[in-house]
Amino acid sequence: MPASEAEGDARAGGAAELFRLHHEGLRRFLVRYTGDADLAADMAQEAFVRLLERPPREHAPAWLFRVALNLARDRARVAARRRVLLRSAGERLPSADPAPQPDALLEAQRRRRKVERALAALSPKERMALLMREEGFAQREIALAVGTTTQSVGTLTARALRKLAARLEEERGVDR
């Protein structure tokens, strides 16, 4: 077997192990970030394809989350541009409101939207750090993904949690 083929097999084996260990967490992270399970699954798959095409020189799980976050941001920019173009063309945007559901489902959706708005109010670094922390990543991995030092991850997540709590409290006050 030629050396390049052997390297490819080793790379694929490592990617398979990374997929087994991190795919579900990456997908959940993207669902929380985008609010769209199908889109999240597609972006998680794309991140792993990019891993196979261009293996990282750094910590692979953090690299995967950074690639996935960039994919999500790119998708959001494209969607925003598309909405502007549709509005300027005078077309009506399709409604994203769900069909009427039981009260419990509506309440759960309302709470989810509040949390999504509160998360969206955080900086991208803060949001990514919190979501990765929720997925059980170590501070070292979070630091690599967000581009900061391991020592500052605790401060970053604590600040993000305070901002998130304050924003959720504001939301609660609006409902009263």
N, CA, C and O of each residue as an XYZ file, in Angstrom:
704
protein
N       0.847     -1.175      0.000
C       0.000      0.000      0.000
C       0.897      1.244      0.000
O       1.786      1.350      0.844
N       0.683      2.182     -0.924
C       1.492      3.398     -0.971
C       1.323      4.221      0.307
O       0.304      4.136      0.992
N       2.336      5.008      0.602
C       2.329      5.800      1.840
C       1.123      6.732      1.912
O       0.498      6.840      2.967
N       0.784      7.407      0.816
C      -0.338      8.351      0.849
C      -1.652      7.623      1.112
O      -2.537      8.170      1.770
N      -1.792      6.400      0.609
C      -2.994      5.622      0.849
C      -3.071      5.215      2.317
O      -4.138      5.262      2.930
N      -1.924      4.814      2.875
C      -1.879      4.441      4.289
C      -2.210      5.639      5.167
O      -2.922      5.500      6.161
N      -1.700      6.816      4.810
C      -2.017      8.034      5.564
C      -3.508      8.317      5.497
O      -4.122      8.695      6.495
N      -4.093      8.132      4.308
C      -5.527      8.357      4.153
C      -6.341      7.405      5.003
O      -7.337      7.807      5.604
N      -5.922      6.126      5.062
C      -6.620      5.152      5.894
C      -6.510      5.518      7.372
O      -7.489      5.418      8.112
N      -5.333      5.937      7.800
C      -5.144      6.336      9.196
C      -5.986      7.564      9.517
O      -6.604      7.644     10.578
N      -6.003      8.519      8.592
C      -6.789      9.734      8.784
C      -8.274      9.389      8.881
O      -8.976      9.924      9.739
N      -8.753      8.507      8.016
C     -10.158      8.113      8.036
C     -10.489      7.380      9.335
O     -11.565      7.578      9.900
N      -9.570      6.535      9.813
C      -9.793      5.841     11.080
C      -9.902      6.807     12.239
O     -10.759      6.655     13.110
N      -9.027      7.808     12.248
C      -9.089      8.831     13.295
C     -10.359      9.651     13.199
O     -10.954     10.012     14.215
N     -10.774      9.947     11.973
C     -12.005     10.705     11.768
C     -13.216      9.890     12.220
O     -14.166     10.438     12.779
N     -13.178      8.585     11.977
C     -14.283      7.724     12.414
C     -14.403      7.739     13.931
O     -15.508      7.779     14.472
N     -13.274      7.706     14.611
C     -13.296      7.753     16.069
C     -13.784      9.121     16.553
O     -14.566      9.201     17.500
N     -13.328     10.182     15.912
C     -13.813     11.527     16.258
C     -15.314     11.629     16.020
O     -16.038     12.221     16.821
N     -15.774     11.056     14.925
C     -17.204     11.072     14.623
C     -17.972     10.355     15.726
O     -18.979     10.860     16.223
N     -17.492      9.182     16.103
C     -18.167      8.401     17.134
C     -18.227      9.179     18.460
O     -19.238      9.154     19.161
N     -17.147      9.854     18.779
C     -17.065     10.551     20.059
C     -17.773     11.907     20.077
O     -18.301     12.317     21.111
N     -17.788     12.602     18.937
C     -18.203     14.015     18.977
C     -19.376     14.393     18.077
O     -19.875     15.514     18.173
N     -19.830     13.498     17.212
C     -20.886     13.896     16.280
C     -22.157     14.329     17.000
O     -22.715     15.383     16.694
N     -22.610     13.536     17.940
C     -23.878     13.858     18.604
C     -23.772     15.166     19.386
O     -24.698     15.977     19.357
N     -22.661     15.380     20.080
C     -22.479     16.638     20.812
C     -22.406     17.831     19.875
O     -22.954     18.893     20.171
N     -21.733     17.660     18.746
C     -21.642     18.736     17.759
C     -23.018     19.041     17.181
O     -23.383     20.204     17.010
N     -23.775     17.996     16.882
C     -25.122     18.193     16.341
C     -26.002     18.923     17.352
O     -26.725     19.849     16.983
N     -25.951     18.517     18.636
C     -26.750     19.196     19.668
C     -26.340     20.660     19.807
O     -27.192     21.542     19.927
N     -25.030     20.913     19.790
C     -24.527     22.283     19.845
C     -25.136     23.116     18.712
O     -25.600     24.234     18.933
N     -25.128     22.562     17.507
C     -25.652     23.285     16.350
C     -27.163     23.456     16.406
O     -27.689     24.469     15.945
N     -27.867     22.479     16.966
C     -29.322     22.629     17.131
C     -29.597     23.794     18.059
O     -30.480     24.610     17.795
N     -28.844     23.874     19.143
C     -29.035     24.991     20.082
C     -28.657     26.317     19.445
O     -29.307     27.338     19.673
N     -27.616     26.293     18.658
C     -27.136     27.535     18.049
C     -28.083     28.026     16.953
O     -28.365     29.220     16.862
N     -28.578     27.094     16.114
C     -29.403     27.496     14.969
C     -30.896     27.388     15.224
O     -31.686     28.104     14.608
N     -31.291     26.495     16.132
C     -32.713     26.271     16.355
C     -33.339     25.372     15.298
O     -34.561     25.233     15.272
N     -32.557     24.765     14.436
C     -33.061     23.953     13.330
C     -32.323     22.616     13.312
O     -31.143     22.561     12.965
N     -33.018     21.536     13.686
C     -32.378     20.222     13.806
C     -31.861     19.710     12.465
O     -30.773     19.136     12.409
N     -32.611     19.902     11.394
C     -32.163     19.421     10.085
C     -30.929     20.176      9.610
O     -29.971     19.576      9.122
N     -30.960     21.472      9.754
C     -29.808     22.289      9.370
C     -28.590     21.917     10.216
O     -27.473     21.834      9.705
N     -28.810     21.698     11.494
C     -27.716     21.323     12.393
C     -27.087     19.998     11.956
O     -25.863     19.866     11.959
N     -27.900     19.033     11.586
C     -27.375     17.740     11.138
C     -26.538     17.914      9.866
O     -25.481     17.300      9.722
N     -27.016     18.749      8.955
C     -26.264     19.004      7.717
C     -24.928     19.677      8.004
O     -23.906     19.310      7.424
N     -24.935     20.664      8.902
C     -23.698     21.380      9.209
C     -22.712     20.485      9.960
O     -21.505     20.580      9.740
N     -23.209     19.624     10.838
C     -22.323     18.694     11.541
C     -21.658     17.763     10.525
O     -20.458     17.499     10.600
N     -22.446     17.281      9.592
C     -21.886     16.412      8.552
C     -20.843     17.157      7.731
O     -19.786     16.607      7.426
N     -21.131     18.401      7.372
C     -20.187     19.200      6.592
C     -18.883     19.422      7.367
O     -17.801     19.397      6.779
N     -18.981     19.637      8.672
C     -17.776     19.830      9.479
C     -16.901     18.576      9.435
O     -15.677     18.679      9.357
N     -17.511     17.411      9.484
C     -16.729     16.175      9.421
C     -16.163     15.929      8.025
O     -15.076     15.367      7.889
N     -16.880     16.337      7.003
C     -16.338     16.235      5.641
C     -15.091     17.102      5.529
O     -14.085     16.683      4.958
N     -15.161     18.300      6.071
C     -13.995     19.190      6.038
C     -12.837     18.627      6.848
O     -11.673     18.841      6.509
N     -13.159     17.910      7.916
C     -12.116     17.257      8.708
C     -11.369     16.231      7.854
O     -10.144     16.136      7.924
N     -12.103     15.469      7.055
C     -11.469     14.479      6.184
C     -10.663     15.147      5.073
O      -9.586     14.677      4.707
N     -11.194     16.244      4.543
C     -10.521     16.931      3.439
C      -9.253     17.658      3.895
O      -8.226     17.620      3.218
N      -9.342     18.312      5.039
C      -8.218     19.091      5.544
C      -8.077     18.865      7.044
O      -8.569     19.663      7.842
N      -7.409     17.781      7.433
C      -7.274     17.493      8.869
C      -6.587     18.653      9.595
O      -5.643     19.247      9.073
N      -7.062     18.966     10.789
C      -6.471     20.085     11.540
C      -5.124     19.706     12.130
O      -4.830     18.534     12.363
N      -4.331     20.709     12.360
C      -3.034     20.506     13.024
C      -3.173     20.678     14.526
O      -2.248     20.397     15.288
N      -4.342     21.144     14.936
C      -4.571     21.419     16.346
C      -5.565     20.419     16.916
O      -5.870     19.412     16.276
N      -6.059     20.683     18.088
C      -7.001     19.813     18.783
C      -8.273     19.644     17.943
O      -9.028     20.598     17.755
N      -8.503     18.449     17.448
C      -9.577     18.208     16.479
C     -10.980     18.521     16.991
O     -11.741     19.135     16.244
N     -11.383     18.146     18.207
C     -12.749     18.484     18.635
C     -13.007     19.989     18.653
O     -14.057     20.444     18.201
N     -12.064     20.755     19.167
C     -12.232     22.217     19.177
C     -12.287     22.744     17.750
O     -13.074     23.642     17.447
N     -11.456     22.191     16.875
C     -11.454     22.590     15.464
C     -12.811     22.309     14.836
O     -13.332     23.146     14.098
N     -13.389     21.152     15.114
C     -14.706     20.802     14.565
C     -15.771     21.810     14.997
O     -16.584     22.251     14.184
N     -15.762     22.169     16.275
C     -16.768     23.116     16.758
C     -16.565     24.490     16.133
O     -17.537     25.177     15.820
N     -15.317     24.895     15.948
C     -15.049     26.193     15.315
C     -15.522     26.180     13.863
O     -16.133     27.147     13.407
N     -15.248     25.099     13.132
C     -15.703     24.976     11.739
C     -17.228     25.002     11.692
O     -17.817     25.688     10.857
N     -17.862     24.253     12.589
C     -19.322     24.210     12.612
C     -19.914     25.589     12.925
O     -20.907     25.994     12.320
N     -19.310     26.292     13.857
C     -19.790     27.639     14.183
C     -19.647     28.563     12.976
O     -20.546     29.355     12.695
N     -18.540     28.470     12.271
C     -18.358     29.281     11.063
C     -19.397     28.934     10.004
O     -19.912     29.825      9.329
N     -19.710     27.656      9.852
C     -20.756     27.254      8.905
C     -22.099     27.865      9.298
O     -22.839     28.358      8.446
N     -22.406     27.829     10.591
C     -23.673     28.390     11.072
C     -23.722     29.904     10.840
O     -24.750     30.437     10.423
N     -22.630     30.581     11.106
C     -22.591     32.037     10.880
C     -22.749     32.358      9.398
O     -23.485     33.275      9.033
N     -22.058     31.603      8.544
C     -22.185     31.826      7.101
C     -23.625     31.629      6.660
O     -24.155     32.423      5.883
N     -24.251     30.583      7.148
C     -25.645     30.292      6.786
C     -26.564     31.429      7.244
O     -27.474     31.827      6.518
N     -26.321     31.945      8.447
C     -27.144     33.044      8.967
C     -26.971     34.294      8.109
O     -27.946     34.994      7.838
N     -25.734     34.585      7.674
C     -25.509     35.754      6.803
C     -26.237     35.604      5.478
O     -26.848     36.554      4.989
N     -26.173     34.413      4.898
C     -26.856     34.160      3.626
C     -28.363     34.318      3.808
O     -29.028     34.932      2.974
N     -28.899     33.770      4.885
C     -30.339     33.871      5.136
C     -30.763     35.329      5.327
O     -31.821     35.736      4.845
N     -29.956     36.104      6.018
C     -30.278     37.521      6.228
C     -30.277     38.273      4.893
O     -31.169     39.077      4.624
N     -29.273     38.004      4.069
C     -29.233     38.653      2.746
C     -30.436     38.249      1.905
O     -31.019     39.075      1.203
N     -30.800     36.984      1.978
C     -31.950     36.493      1.204
C     -33.236     37.196      1.652
O     -34.055     37.584      0.819
N     -33.411     37.359      2.965
C     -34.616     38.051      3.460
C     -34.665     39.489      2.953
O     -35.720     39.978      2.551
N     -33.513     40.163      2.975
C     -33.464     41.547      2.482
C     -33.830     41.588      1.002
O     -34.606     42.442      0.573
N     -33.278     40.673      0.231
C     -33.588     40.636     -1.197
C     -35.056     40.334     -1.450
O     -35.667     40.941     -2.329
N     -35.627     39.414     -0.701
C     -37.037     39.083     -0.881
C     -37.929     40.267     -0.518
O     -38.910     40.552     -1.204
N     -37.579     40.948      0.561
C     -38.381     42.118      0.952
C     -38.288     43.215     -0.101
O     -39.282     43.860     -0.434
N     -37.079     43.418     -0.618
C     -36.922     44.469     -1.618
C     -37.631     44.100     -2.916
O     -38.028     44.980     -3.679
N     -37.789     42.812     -3.167
C     -38.499     42.372     -4.367
C     -40.010     42.374     -4.145
O     -40.780     42.130     -5.074
N     -40.432     42.653     -2.901
C     -41.854     42.733     -2.625
C     -42.511     41.380     -2.405
O     -43.739     41.299     -2.352
N     -41.735     40.329     -2.278
C     -42.320     39.014     -2.049
C     -42.604     38.839     -0.568
O     -41.897     39.372      0.287
N     -43.644     38.090     -0.287
C     -44.012     37.796      1.097
C     -43.199     36.594      1.573
O     -43.109     35.570      0.896
N     -42.602     36.754      2.774
C     -41.849     35.640      3.353
C     -42.819     34.591      3.896
O     -43.869     34.946      4.431
N     -42.489     33.322      3.768
C     -43.360     32.290      4.323
C     -43.383     32.366      5.847
O     -42.388     32.714      6.482
N     -44.508     32.042      6.405
C     -44.655     32.071      7.854
C     -43.963     30.878      8.477
O     -44.092     29.751      7.999
N     -43.223     31.134      9.552
C     -42.541     30.059     10.252
C     -43.307     29.640     11.505
O     -42.844     28.788     12.264
N     -44.489     30.243     11.721
C     -45.258     29.911     12.909
C     -45.808     28.498     12.807
O     -46.351     28.107     11.774
N     -45.664     27.733     13.889
C     -46.198     26.373     13.876
C     -47.719     26.374     13.963
O     -48.329     27.351     14.398
N     -48.310     25.283     13.550
C     -49.761     25.134     13.686
C     -50.096     25.114     15.170
O     -49.263     24.724     15.988
N     -51.312     25.534     15.525
C     -51.687     25.530     16.940
C     -51.466     24.154     17.583
O     -51.836     23.122     17.023
N     -50.856     24.168     18.772
C     -50.526     22.942     19.506
C     -51.135     23.026     20.899
O     -51.661     24.069     21.287
N     -51.065     21.946     21.641
C     -51.538     21.983     23.032
C     -50.767     23.026     23.839
O     -49.650     23.406     23.490
N     -51.382     23.471     24.908
C     -50.792     24.530     25.733
C     -49.387     24.210     26.228
O     -48.529     25.091     26.257
N     -49.147     22.991     26.607
C     -47.823     22.627     27.125
C     -46.754     22.803     26.062
O     -45.658     23.284     26.350
N     -47.067     22.419     24.847
C     -46.107     22.572     23.759
C     -45.853     24.045     23.466
O     -44.714     24.442     23.221
N     -46.889     24.842     23.490
C     -46.728     26.274     23.244
C     -45.885     26.934     24.325
O     -45.058     27.800     24.040
N     -46.102     26.519     25.565
C     -45.309     27.079     26.656
C     -43.840     26.692     26.509
O     -42.952     27.515     26.735
N     -43.587     25.449     26.134
C     -42.203     24.996     25.937
C     -41.552     25.773     24.801
O     -40.383     26.146     24.896
N     -42.280     26.013     23.750
C     -41.737     26.780     22.620
C     -41.457     28.223     23.033
O     -40.455     28.806     22.618
N     -42.326     28.788     23.836
C     -42.138     30.164     24.307
C     -40.875     30.265     25.155
O     -40.086     31.197     25.000
N     -40.691     29.304     26.048
C     -39.484     29.297     26.883
C     -38.239     29.109     26.030
O     -37.216     29.749     26.274
N     -38.317     28.244     25.042
C     -37.166     28.002     24.164
C     -36.786     29.289     23.412
O     -35.606     29.614     23.288
N     -37.774     29.999     22.923
C     -37.494     31.249     22.205
C     -36.840     32.276     23.125
O     -35.950     33.013     22.701
N     -37.275     32.324     24.373
C     -36.660     33.246     25.330
C     -35.183     32.904     25.519
O     -34.325     33.787     25.509
N     -34.904     31.636     25.688
C     -33.517     31.212     25.883
C     -32.706     31.483     24.620
O     -31.562     31.929     24.707
N     -33.279     31.222     23.454
C     -32.572     31.484     22.196
C     -32.268     32.974     22.055
O     -31.174     33.344     21.627
N     -33.232     33.838     22.412
C     -32.994     35.288     22.337
C     -31.906     35.700     23.321
O     -31.046     36.520     23.000
N     -31.950     35.131     24.508
C     -30.943     35.453     25.518
C     -29.561     34.981     25.054
O     -28.576     35.698     25.231
N     -29.479     33.800     24.472
C     -28.200     33.307     23.944
C     -27.726     34.182     22.783
O     -26.534     34.464     22.665
N     -28.640     34.606     21.942
C     -28.272     35.432     20.787
C     -27.723     36.791     21.224
O     -26.970     37.425     20.486
N     -28.099     37.235     22.423
C     -27.618     38.526     22.921
C     -26.157     38.441     23.396
O     -25.501     39.467     23.574
N     -25.661     37.230     23.598
C     -24.269     37.057     24.017
C     -23.344     37.227     22.818
O     -23.774     37.116     21.670
N     -22.094     37.492     23.091
C     -21.112     37.547     22.009
C     -20.906     36.119     21.489
O     -21.180     35.156     22.204
N     -20.429     35.979     20.254
C     -20.192     34.621     19.727
C     -19.262     33.792     20.609
O     -19.479     32.592     20.780
N     -18.227     34.422     21.171
C     -17.307     33.703     22.054
C     -18.027     33.200     23.299
O     -17.862     32.048     23.699
N     -18.827     34.073     23.907
C     -19.542     33.698     25.122
C     -20.534     32.578     24.838
O     -20.627     31.608     25.591
N     -21.271     32.722     23.746
C     -22.272     31.716     23.390
C     -21.602     30.366     23.134
O     -22.061     29.338     23.631
N     -20.530     30.372     22.367
C     -19.844     29.123     22.059
C     -19.274     28.486     23.325
O     -19.370     27.272     23.503
N     -18.688     29.289     24.196
C     -18.122     28.763     25.443
C     -19.209     28.119     26.299
O     -19.008     27.033     26.842
N     -20.353     28.779     26.423
C     -21.434     28.207     27.228
C     -21.968     26.917     26.625
O     -22.172     25.934     27.337
N     -22.193     26.918     25.330
C     -22.736     25.726     24.688
C     -21.747     24.567     24.741
O     -22.147     23.420     24.939
N     -20.473     24.855     24.566
C     -19.473     23.786     24.663
C     -19.366     23.282     26.102
O     -19.203     22.083     26.331
N     -19.456     24.190     27.063
C     -19.427     23.787     28.477
C     -20.605     22.864     28.765
O     -20.459     21.862     29.465
N     -21.764     23.202     28.227
C     -22.966     22.380     28.414
C     -22.777     20.989     27.821
O     -23.340     20.018     28.326
N     -21.995     20.886     26.762
C     -21.723     19.594     26.137
C     -20.632     18.820     26.856
O     -20.320     17.692     26.474
N     -20.043     19.415     27.899
C     -19.068     18.700     28.699
C     -17.622     18.846     28.251
O     -16.768     18.067     28.672
N     -17.331     19.828     27.407
C     -15.957     20.031     26.964
C     -15.118     20.593     28.106
O     -15.610     21.336     28.956
N     -13.856     20.224     28.104
C     -12.901     20.714     29.092
C     -12.548     22.172     28.774
O     -12.714     22.631     27.643
N     -12.063     22.884     29.782
C     -11.701     24.290     29.577
C     -10.637     24.439     28.494
O     -10.662     25.404     27.730
N      -9.725     23.511     28.423
C      -8.669     23.558     27.396
C      -9.285     23.502     25.995
O      -8.882     24.247     25.102
N     -10.259     22.618     25.816
C     -10.914     22.477     24.514
C     -11.720     23.730     24.165
O     -11.723     24.179     23.019
N     -12.390     24.275     25.150
C     -13.158     25.504     24.936
C     -12.209     26.641     24.566
O     -12.485     27.414     23.648
N     -11.107     26.737     25.273
C     -10.123     27.796     25.000
C      -9.621     27.701     23.564
O      -9.515     28.717     22.877
N      -9.315     26.507     23.114
C      -8.845     26.324     21.735
C      -9.924     26.734     20.727
O      -9.630     27.369     19.715
N     -11.156     26.369     21.012
C     -12.247     26.647     20.071
C     -12.557     28.135     19.966
O     -12.828     28.637     18.875
N     -12.520     28.841     21.092
C     -12.897     30.255     21.061
C     -11.706     31.185     20.911
O     -11.873     32.395     20.759
N     -10.500     30.622     20.952
C      -9.316     31.444     20.738
C      -8.921     32.272     21.940
O      -8.620     33.458     21.810
N      -8.919     31.658     23.103
C      -8.510     32.363     24.313
C      -7.636     31.427     25.148
O      -7.334     30.309     24.731
N      -7.238     31.892     26.318
C      -6.401     31.063     27.177
C      -7.279     30.195     28.069
O      -8.438     30.521     28.329
N      -6.717     29.101     28.527
C      -7.444     28.201     29.420
C      -7.844     28.932     30.694
O      -8.937     28.721     31.220
N      -6.958     29.789     31.188
C      -7.227     30.512     32.432
C      -8.422     31.463     32.297
O      -9.118     31.707     33.283
N      -8.669     31.994     31.120
C      -9.757     32.973     30.969
C     -11.102     32.327     30.650
O     -12.118     33.022     30.618
N     -11.134     31.021     30.416
C     -12.398     30.361     30.094
C     -13.383     30.456     31.254
O     -14.569     30.701     31.035
N     -12.912     30.266     32.479
C     -13.793     30.368     33.643
C     -14.424     31.742     33.747
O     -15.623     31.863     33.997
N     -13.624     32.772     33.557
C     -14.133     34.143     33.608
C     -15.118     34.381     32.472
O     -16.169     34.990     32.670
N     -14.775     33.899     31.284
C     -15.648     34.062     30.115
C     -16.998     33.399     30.348
O     -18.036     34.005     30.082
N     -17.002     32.170     30.837
C     -18.279     31.474     31.044
C     -19.062     32.085     32.203
O     -20.288     32.172     32.139
N     -18.376     32.506     33.256
C     -19.077     33.144     34.380
C     -19.748     34.433     33.927
O     -20.901     34.694     34.270
N     -19.025     35.237     33.157
C     -19.595     36.487     32.634
C     -20.780     36.181     31.717
O     -21.808     36.855     31.778
N     -20.631     35.168     30.872
C     -21.712     34.799     29.958
C     -22.937     34.321     30.722
O     -24.065     34.650     30.353
N     -22.731     33.552     31.779
C     -23.862     33.083     32.584
C     -24.582     34.244     33.268
O     -25.810     34.257     33.346
N     -23.811     35.225     33.767
C     -24.433     36.406     34.384
C     -25.268     37.168     33.357
O     -26.397     37.568     33.642
N     -24.708     37.367     32.160
C     -25.446     38.072     31.104
C     -26.699     37.300     30.709
O     -27.766     37.885     30.520
N     -26.559     35.985     30.586
C     -27.694     35.148     30.208
C     -28.789     35.230     31.273
O     -29.965     35.384     30.944
N     -28.407     35.128     32.535
C     -29.379     35.203     33.629
C     -30.073     36.562     33.644
O     -31.288     36.639     33.831
N     -29.303     37.635     33.447
C     -29.900     38.976     33.437
C     -30.877     39.125     32.281
O     -31.958     39.690     32.445
N     -30.503     38.624     31.128
C     -31.379     38.720     29.957
C     -32.663     37.917     30.167
O     -33.747     38.373     29.805
N     -32.542     36.725     30.751
C     -33.727     35.912     31.022
C     -34.617     36.585     32.066
O     -35.843     36.502     31.990
N     -33.998     37.248     33.037
C     -34.781     37.988     34.033
C     -35.525     39.150     33.370
O     -36.680     39.418     33.699
N     -34.871     39.826     32.450
C     -35.537     40.903     31.695
C     -36.740     40.345     30.936
O     -37.817     40.942     30.937
N     -36.548     39.204     30.292
C     -37.620     38.556     29.535
C     -38.794     38.216     30.470
O     -39.960     38.381     30.112
N     -38.455     37.742     31.667
C     -39.494     37.377     32.615
C     -40.282     38.612     33.044
O     -41.501     38.554     33.201
N     -39.582     39.722     33.233
C     -40.251     40.961     33.604
C     -41.171     41.479     32.519
O     -42.196     42.090     32.821
N     -40.828     41.248     31.259
C     -41.658     41.686     30.125
C     -42.965     40.893     30.093
O     -44.003     41.421     29.695
N     -42.915     39.618     30.515
C     -44.105     38.757     30.480
C     -45.136     39.116     31.529
O     -46.310     38.773     31.394
N     -44.705     39.807     32.578
C     -45.629     40.090     33.697
C     -46.644     41.116     33.343
O     -47.487     41.462     34.170
